[in-house]
Amino acid sequence: MEPLPPFVARRVIRGRYVFSPSGGRVAPRSIRVVCAGYEECSADYELERENFPYAAVEYISGGMWELASGGRVWKLEPGMIFTYGPGVSYTIRARSRVGLRKYFVDFEGPDVAGVMRRAGLNPGVPERLAHPRWLQDLMEQLIDTARLKSPKRQKLGSILAGLILTRLPMDREVGGSQQMASRLSYDRCREYLSRHYLEIKDFALAAKMCGVSPVHMCRLFRRYAGETPHVFVTRLKINHAAELIVRGDVAVKAAALEVGYADPYHFSRVFKAMHGQAPSKFRGGRP
């Protein structure tokens, strides 16, 4: 396992990262990903930065946080992003006990300030995305480039980071208090499903725990995520199983049982539909 560079936070329970060597020539108006990652953080997480050397985008996928920058303080919730870079000081603190999850990407380039400006990003000021699922998916793809050798990793990383910066200006959320209330309901439902996906068997009960009806929860997910709650939970379960198989060398049948599939054949069909290959062939997992 690669050693973590000094700028990666240490109050992390679990993390997945991809690193590329910094330095060297970057073409004009281009960027190079230095680091990207996903972190599950402890309740005492607090990080203060001053004049971070790279431009960065962080995406909050779970938990409640607080961001202080430029003499102002904001509450961060799932579905929000914030950016920073050279010349920007900020402090981020955990404000909930569990479910603290976030993604980030750090990048560099000769015109990195211009890249951020053209993307409409205001370093140190958080924003909410209207449909954040795409960002999480691209962040996951970035982290997955860790499997590639350095030249391909750098090339694909630059493409994915460029897609993120191109898409962000198109996804600002606008609307009044009613839309904001709807969005908060979705965030609450998504947070609950993200924390309890391994236990969920009854979506009517899950909706009740979120304070909404099953029909309303389904409408919220279709509106903000473009999928049903069932598809969202299934993806979390299959990704959890995939990580067990790849990183823990767990047998396919055991991974299926871990995520609630008593029938390994049904599990294999769902897994293949999502990942494009059978779990037994996924990074050499055992049948």
Secondary structure, DSSP 8 states (H G I E B T S, - for coil): -----TTS-S-EEEEEEEE----S---TT--EEEEEEEEEE-TT-EEEEES-SSEEEEEEEES-EEEEETTEEEEE-TTEEEEE-TT-EEEEEE-SSS--EEEEEEEE-TTHHHHHHHTT--TT--EEBSSTHHHHHHHHHHHHGGGS-HHHHHHHHHHHHHHHHHHGGGGB----HHHHHHHHHHHHHHHHHHHHTTT---HHHHHHHTTS-HHHHHHHHHHHTSS-HHHHHHHHHHHHHHHHHHHH---HHHHHHHTT-S-HHHHHHHHHHHHSS-GGGGGG---
